């Protein structure tokens, strides 16, 4: 066998092309994660303003305002619980134990639609 025999040559290794693809994918994923984070932050700010307005209104309405706030909170909790049970049971809890279990290869990764349940809940 000769040292430069083409029949026994190793397959070519992709070098800079795959690194460029990886860098571009990293940019896209980073931009998408930043966009989701920014939208989440803006949504939280809007919800905070809405909550403040609701509380200010309820303080002037005495019993009716109190009952409205309690009913709104109860309805939000029921909707969140229903969404988690119906669409993605993985969404319950903080998610940190789930991530650790996935990294330790103890359980499979959560499905992508988990985002659409975690976001409003």
Beta strands, then each sheet from edge to edge (+ up, - down):
end
